[in-house]
Amino acid sequence: MVKKILKFVFWPLLKIIKYPSVLKNSFVTLKKILPLVKSNKLKFILETIKSQNFVKFQPNLDNDKMYFKNKYQFNYDDWFSKNMNIWKNYLATLKEIKYLEIGSFEGRSAVFVGELNNVKEITCVDTFEGSDEHDNINFDIVYKNCSENLNRLNKSYNLIKDTSHNFFQNNNKKFNVIYIDGSHLYEDVKKDFINSMKCLDDGGILICDDFLWFFYKKIEKNPIGAILECYENYKKDLEIRFINHQIIFKKN
Protein backbone atom coordinates (compact mmCIF):
# COMPACT_ATOMS: atom_id res chain seq x y z
CA MET A 1 0.00 0.00 0.00
CA VAL A 2 2.83 2.39 0.96
CA LYS A 3 4.63 1.56 -2.28
CA LYS A 4 1.53 2.45 -4.31
CA ILE A 5 1.13 5.75 -2.49
CA LEU A 6 4.79 6.67 -3.02
CA LYS A 7 4.53 5.81 -6.68
CA PHE A 8 1.38 7.92 -7.03
CA VAL A 9 3.09 10.89 -5.37
CA PHE A 10 6.55 10.73 -6.93
CA TRP A 11 5.98 9.21 -10.38
CA PRO A 12 4.85 12.50 -12.02
CA LEU A 13 7.89 14.23 -10.51
CA LEU A 14 10.19 11.47 -11.75
CA LYS A 15 8.82 11.89 -15.27
CA ILE A 16 9.47 15.62 -15.15
CA ILE A 17 13.06 14.98 -14.03
CA LYS A 18 13.73 12.30 -16.65
CA TYR A 19 12.12 13.87 -19.68
CA PRO A 20 14.90 16.42 -20.38
CA SER A 21 17.22 13.42 -20.59
CA VAL A 22 14.88 11.85 -23.17
CA LEU A 23 15.08 14.98 -25.31
CA LYS A 24 18.85 15.25 -24.88
CA ASN A 25 19.45 11.62 -25.89
CA SER A 26 17.08 12.03 -28.82
CA PHE A 27 18.99 15.09 -30.00
CA VAL A 28 22.33 13.24 -29.80
CA THR A 29 20.92 10.31 -31.77
CA LEU A 30 19.27 12.46 -34.42
CA LYS A 31 22.42 14.50 -34.90
CA LYS A 32 24.16 11.28 -35.97
CA ILE A 33 21.49 9.75 -38.16
CA LEU A 34 19.61 12.61 -39.86
CA PRO A 35 22.47 13.50 -42.26
CA LEU A 36 22.11 9.97 -43.69
CA VAL A 37 18.30 10.00 -43.85
CA LYS A 38 17.08 10.89 -47.35
CA SER A 39 13.34 11.05 -46.74
CA ASN A 40 10.70 10.79 -43.98
CA LYS A 41 12.95 12.80 -41.64
CA LEU A 42 10.00 13.86 -39.51
CA LYS A 43 9.14 10.20 -39.01
CA PHE A 44 12.68 9.50 -37.81
CA ILE A 45 12.52 12.44 -35.40
CA LEU A 46 9.20 11.39 -33.87
CA GLU A 47 10.09 7.70 -33.62
CA THR A 48 13.46 8.49 -32.05
CA ILE A 49 11.85 10.60 -29.32
CA LYS A 50 9.14 7.99 -28.72
CA SER A 51 11.74 5.22 -28.53
CA GLN A 52 13.97 7.15 -26.14
CA ASN A 53 10.94 7.71 -23.94
CA PHE A 54 10.26 3.97 -23.87
CA VAL A 55 13.88 3.19 -22.98
CA LYS A 56 13.98 5.79 -20.21
CA PHE A 57 10.78 4.62 -18.53
CA GLN A 58 11.01 0.88 -19.17
CA PRO A 59 10.56 -1.65 -16.33
CA ASN A 60 13.64 -2.72 -14.40
CA LEU A 61 15.54 -5.56 -16.08
CA ASP A 62 17.52 -6.92 -13.12
CA ASN A 63 15.29 -9.93 -12.46
CA ASP A 64 15.24 -10.96 -16.12
CA LYS A 65 19.01 -10.60 -16.39
CA MET A 66 19.54 -12.78 -13.33
CA TYR A 67 17.15 -15.43 -14.68
CA PHE A 68 19.10 -15.82 -17.93
CA LYS A 69 22.46 -15.62 -16.16
CA ASN A 70 21.51 -18.48 -13.85
CA LYS A 71 19.93 -20.71 -16.49
CA TYR A 72 22.37 -20.36 -19.40
CA GLN A 73 26.12 -20.39 -19.97
CA PHE A 74 27.81 -17.17 -21.08
CA ASN A 75 31.50 -16.30 -21.02
CA TYR A 76 31.48 -12.93 -22.73
CA ASP A 77 29.94 -9.48 -22.38
CA ASP A 78 26.19 -9.03 -22.39
CA TRP A 79 25.29 -6.82 -25.36
CA PHE A 80 21.69 -8.00 -25.60
CA SER A 81 19.81 -7.78 -22.30
CA LYS A 82 19.16 -4.03 -22.62
CA ASN A 83 16.85 -4.93 -25.53
CA MET A 84 14.63 -7.43 -23.70
CA ASN A 85 11.76 -5.10 -22.78
CA ILE A 86 11.82 -3.60 -26.26
CA TRP A 87 11.59 -7.01 -27.92
CA LYS A 88 8.81 -8.11 -25.59
CA ASN A 89 6.86 -5.05 -26.65
CA TYR A 90 6.94 -6.06 -30.33
CA LEU A 91 7.09 -9.86 -30.23
CA ALA A 92 4.64 -10.78 -27.48
CA THR A 93 1.61 -9.93 -29.63
CA LEU A 94 2.60 -12.21 -32.51
CA LYS A 95 0.51 -15.34 -32.76
CA GLU A 96 3.32 -17.74 -33.60
CA ILE A 97 6.99 -16.80 -33.94
CA LYS A 98 9.13 -18.30 -36.68
CA TYR A 99 12.44 -16.72 -35.80
CA LEU A 100 15.61 -16.26 -37.83
CA GLU A 101 18.73 -14.57 -36.57
CA ILE A 102 21.87 -13.76 -38.52
CA GLY A 103 24.68 -13.66 -35.97
CA SER A 104 24.10 -15.55 -32.73
CA PHE A 105 27.35 -15.41 -30.75
CA GLU A 106 26.59 -17.18 -27.44
CA GLY A 107 22.85 -17.28 -28.15
CA ARG A 108 21.57 -14.59 -25.78
CA SER A 109 18.98 -13.25 -28.21
CA ALA A 110 17.99 -16.73 -29.38
CA VAL A 111 17.30 -18.09 -25.89
CA PHE A 112 15.40 -14.91 -25.00
CA VAL A 113 13.09 -15.49 -27.97
CA GLY A 114 12.95 -19.18 -27.17
CA GLU A 115 11.63 -18.41 -23.68
CA LEU A 116 8.60 -16.58 -25.12
CA ASN A 117 5.40 -18.62 -25.04
CA ASN A 118 4.51 -17.88 -28.67
CA VAL A 119 7.72 -19.14 -30.32
CA LYS A 120 7.36 -22.05 -32.76
CA GLU A 121 10.82 -22.45 -34.23
CA ILE A 122 14.26 -20.86 -34.10
CA THR A 123 16.93 -20.71 -36.81
CA CYS A 124 20.38 -19.35 -35.96
CA VAL A 125 23.07 -18.65 -38.57
CA ASP A 126 26.63 -17.72 -37.62
CA THR A 127 30.10 -18.47 -38.96
CA PHE A 128 31.50 -18.43 -35.40
CA GLU A 129 34.66 -16.92 -36.81
CA GLY A 130 34.28 -13.34 -35.57
CA SER A 131 34.89 -10.07 -37.40
CA ASP A 132 36.98 -6.89 -37.28
CA GLU A 133 35.85 -5.73 -33.85
CA HIS A 134 36.36 -9.06 -32.07
CA ASP A 135 39.58 -9.43 -30.10
CA ASN A 136 40.65 -12.10 -27.62
CA ILE A 137 37.54 -14.22 -28.13
CA ASN A 138 37.67 -18.00 -28.31
CA PHE A 139 35.02 -18.86 -30.87
CA ASP A 140 35.18 -22.56 -30.05
CA ILE A 141 33.81 -21.61 -26.62
CA VAL A 142 31.30 -19.24 -28.21
CA TYR A 143 29.96 -21.97 -30.49
CA LYS A 144 29.86 -24.50 -27.63
CA ASN A 145 27.91 -22.11 -25.40
CA CYS A 146 25.48 -21.22 -28.16
CA SER A 147 24.80 -24.86 -28.95
CA GLU A 148 24.36 -25.86 -25.30
CA ASN A 149 22.15 -22.86 -24.55
CA LEU A 150 19.83 -23.71 -27.41
CA ASN A 151 19.66 -27.31 -26.16
CA ARG A 152 18.48 -26.05 -22.76
CA LEU A 153 15.47 -24.41 -24.39
CA ASN A 154 13.78 -27.70 -25.20
CA LYS A 155 12.34 -26.01 -28.28
CA SER A 156 12.68 -26.73 -31.99
CA TYR A 157 15.82 -25.04 -33.32
CA ASN A 158 18.32 -25.19 -36.15
CA LEU A 159 21.89 -23.95 -35.55
CA ILE A 160 23.71 -23.39 -38.83
CA LYS A 161 27.48 -22.81 -38.79
CA ASP A 162 27.85 -21.04 -42.13
CA THR A 163 27.75 -17.66 -43.83
CA SER A 164 24.44 -15.87 -44.20
CA HIS A 165 25.09 -15.75 -47.95
CA ASN A 166 25.14 -19.55 -48.16
CA PHE A 167 22.13 -19.84 -45.87
CA PHE A 168 19.95 -17.50 -47.93
CA GLN A 169 20.99 -19.20 -51.17
CA ASN A 170 19.64 -22.51 -49.89
CA ASN A 171 16.72 -21.22 -47.82
CA ASN A 172 13.12 -21.72 -48.94
CA LYS A 173 11.38 -20.97 -45.63
CA LYS A 174 9.52 -17.88 -44.46
CA PHE A 175 9.95 -16.17 -41.08
CA ASN A 176 7.92 -13.56 -39.23
CA VAL A 177 10.76 -12.28 -37.03
CA ILE A 178 14.25 -11.73 -38.42
CA TYR A 179 17.18 -10.32 -36.47
CA ILE A 180 20.23 -9.06 -38.39
CA ASP A 181 23.37 -8.99 -36.23
CA GLY A 182 25.99 -10.74 -38.34
CA SER A 183 28.86 -9.11 -40.20
CA HIS A 184 28.92 -5.34 -39.66
CA LEU A 185 30.53 -4.55 -43.00
CA TYR A 186 28.39 -2.29 -45.17
CA GLU A 187 28.09 -4.73 -48.09
CA ASP A 188 27.28 -7.67 -45.82
CA VAL A 189 24.61 -5.78 -43.88
CA LYS A 190 23.07 -4.65 -47.16
CA LYS A 191 22.92 -8.21 -48.50
CA ASP A 192 21.48 -9.53 -45.24
CA PHE A 193 18.78 -6.85 -45.30
CA ILE A 194 17.80 -7.54 -48.93
CA ASN A 195 17.78 -11.31 -48.43
CA SER A 196 15.80 -10.98 -45.20
CA MET A 197 13.10 -8.97 -46.95
CA LYS A 198 12.65 -11.82 -49.43
CA CYS A 199 11.80 -14.33 -46.72
CA LEU A 200 10.03 -12.07 -44.20
CA ASP A 201 6.29 -12.65 -43.93
CA ASP A 202 3.89 -9.76 -44.46
CA GLY A 203 3.30 -8.21 -41.05
CA GLY A 204 6.63 -9.60 -39.88
CA ILE A 205 9.22 -7.85 -37.73
CA LEU A 206 12.73 -7.01 -38.95
CA ILE A 207 15.26 -5.99 -36.29
CA CYS A 208 18.66 -4.55 -37.24
CA ASP A 209 21.30 -4.34 -34.54
CA ASP A 210 24.13 -1.79 -34.20
CA PHE A 211 22.20 1.05 -35.79
CA LEU A 212 24.20 3.48 -33.64
CA TRP A 213 27.48 1.54 -33.73
CA PHE A 214 30.31 3.48 -35.36
CA PHE A 215 33.43 1.32 -35.65
CA TYR A 216 34.57 2.46 -39.09
CA LYS A 217 35.77 6.03 -39.71
CA LYS A 218 33.39 6.68 -42.60
CA ILE A 219 30.00 6.73 -40.88
CA GLU A 220 28.18 5.45 -43.97
CA LYS A 221 30.37 2.32 -44.00
CA ASN A 222 28.93 1.21 -40.68
CA PRO A 223 25.66 -0.78 -40.50
CA ILE A 224 23.62 2.43 -40.39
CA GLY A 225 24.69 3.27 -43.95
CA ALA A 226 23.45 -0.02 -45.36
CA ILE A 227 20.28 -0.04 -43.23
CA LEU A 228 19.18 3.44 -44.26
CA GLU A 229 19.98 2.80 -47.91
CA CYS A 230 17.90 -0.37 -47.86
CA TYR A 231 15.08 1.38 -45.99
CA GLU A 232 15.00 4.02 -48.71
CA ASN A 233 14.56 1.27 -51.31
CA TYR A 234 11.91 -0.62 -49.30
CA LYS A 235 10.16 2.26 -47.50
CA LYS A 236 6.83 1.51 -49.19
CA ASP A 237 6.92 -1.93 -47.62
CA LEU A 238 8.31 -1.02 -44.21
CA GLU A 239 7.00 0.86 -41.19
CA ILE A 240 9.54 2.17 -38.67
CA ARG A 241 8.54 1.03 -35.19
CA PHE A 242 11.57 1.77 -33.01
CA ILE A 243 14.85 3.70 -33.25
CA ASN A 244 17.69 3.44 -30.77
CA HIS A 245 20.79 1.25 -30.78
CA GLN A 246 18.60 -1.09 -32.77
CA ILE A 247 16.09 -0.14 -35.42
CA ILE A 248 12.89 -2.15 -35.77
CA PHE A 249 10.68 -2.32 -38.84
CA LYS A 250 7.34 -3.94 -39.54
CA LYS A 251 6.69 -5.23 -43.05
CA ASN A 252 3.40 -3.95 -44.43
N, C-alpha and C positions, 0 to 999 in steps of 0.2 A: 504493500500500500504506500509506504514511504517512498519507495523507488518511483512509483507512478506519479506521485505528487511532485517530486523533484524534477522528473522529466517534463511534466506539464509546465513547471515554473521556468526551468532553465533552457529547455529546448529552443524556444524562439530566440533567446539571447545567443545561444550557441550558433544558430544559423546566421545571425547578424555578424558574429565574429568571423565565421568561416567564409562567408560569401565573398569578401574582398579577395581572399586567397583563390577562390574559384575563378574570378575574373582575371587575376594576375596570371595564373597558370594557363588560362585560355589564351591570353594575349601572347605569352611566350610560345605556346604551341602554334598559334596562327601566324606568328612572325616567321616561323620556320617553313610552314607548309604553303601559305598563300601564294608566294612567288612561283610555286610549281603548279598551282591549280589554274587550269585554263578556262573553266566555266563553272557555273553553280557556286560561286564564291560565297554568296550569302548562305547557302545550304551548309557549307563547310563551317562557317562562323557559328551558326546556330547550333549545329550538331556538336561542335567542339565545346561550346559553353554547357550544353545539356549533359554531355558526357563527363565533363569535369565536375559538374554538380553531383552526378551519380557517384563518381569515385570518392568525392569528398565526404559524402553523407552515407556511404555504404555501411552495411552491418559489419561488426568486428569479425575478422577472419581467424583469430587465434585458435578457436576450437577446431575448425576445419583443418587448419595447418597441422595441428597436433594429431588429428585422426589419421591423415595420410602419412605423416612421419612415422607413426607407430605401426601402421599396417604394411607399408611398402619399404623397399630398400633403395636408398639414394645415397650416392657418394659425393655428388657435386652440387653446386649452388642451385638454389630454388629461384628460377626465373618465371615460374608459371603462377604460383599461388595467388598473386595479386589480381589475377584475372578471374578467379573462381566465381565471385558474386556477379560479375559482368556476364560470364557464360551462362550461369544459372538463369539470368534474366531473359536470355534469348533462346536457350535450348529447352528449358523446362516445359514450354508450351507445345513443343512438337509432339506429334502423336507417336512417332516411332523413328528413332534415330538410326540412320545408316551413315556411319562416321568414317571419314578418310582424313588422315593427317600425313602431310609431307614434312618429314623431320620430326623424329620422336625422342631422340636422346635417351634419357632414362625412363621415359614413359609417363611423366607427371601429368601431362594433358590427357593422355589416353586413359589412364586409370581414373582420372577425375570424371571423364565422360562415361567410362564404364560403370561408375558407381551410380549414375543417374538411373531412375526406374524405367525411363522410356527408351533406353538404348537397345537396339536389336543386334547390331554387328559393328565391329571395329576393324579397320584396315590401317596398318601403320607401315610407312615406307621410309627407309633411311639407309644411307650407305654405311653408316657407323664408321666413317673415315675422317670426319671433322672438316673444318674449312679454315679460312684465313685467320679468324679471330680466336681459334681454339689453341691454347697452349697448355702443355703439361696435363693432358687428359688421356687416360688409358681407355681407348675405345673398346677394348675387349671387355673391360669391366662395365662400360656403358651399355654394351649390347647384352651382356649377361643380366644386368639389372632390369633392363627393359623387358627382356623375355620372361624373367621370373615374376616381375610385377604384373604383366599381362596374365600369366598363369594364375595368379592369386585372385583375379577377378571372377573366375568361374563363368565367363561369358564367351560368346563366340568371337574369335579374333583371328586376324591374319597378319603376321609380322613378316614383312618383305625386306630383305637385306639387298637393296639394289638402288639404282638411280631412279629418280622420279620420271626421267625421260623414258627409260625402259618400261617402267610400270605403266605409264599412260599409253605407250604403244601397244601394249598387250591387254589393256583393260577394256572390258565391255559392260561394266556395271555402272549403275547410277547411285549417287549419294545425296543426302539432303543436308549434311553438314560437312564442310571441307575446311581444314585448317592448313594454311601454308606457312611453314616455318623451317624450310629446308635450306638450301644454299641461299646466301644473301647477295650473291652477285646479280647485277641488274638483269642480264640476259636470262639467267636461270629463274629469277623471280617472275619475269615476264612470261616465260614458257609455262611455268607452273600455274600462273593465273589463267592463261588462255586455255590450257588443257583442263583445268578445273572447271571452267565455265562449260566445257563440252559435256561433262558428266555430272553437273550439278542439277538436281531436280528443280523444277519451277517451284518457287516458294522456299527454296533451300537457303541455308546460311553459309556465307563464305567469310572466313576470318583470316586476315593477313597479319602476321606478327611483325614486330620491328619496324612499325610505321615511323616511329620517331628515333630510330637507331642510325647513328651517323658515324660509321667506321671509316668510310672512304672519303678522301678530301673533297672530291666533286660530289656535292650533295645529291645530284640527280643520278649518280651511279650507285647509290644506296637503294634498299628496297622501295623507299618512298617514290623514287623516280619511275620505277617499273609499275608500281601499283597505280599511281595517278595517271600514267599513260594508258594503262589498260582500262581504268575506270572511264577515261575520256572516250575510249572506243566502245565501251559496253554500257554507257550511262543510261541508255534507254531501257536496258534490261536489269539495272541494278538500283537499289535504294540504299542510301547510306543510313546506317542505324546507330553507329557508334564511332567516335574518333578519340583515340588517346594513343598509348603506346602500341595498341593494336587498332586496326580499322575493321569494322564489321559491315558487311553488305547483306542485303536480302535480294534474291533473284525474283524479279517480277514474273 
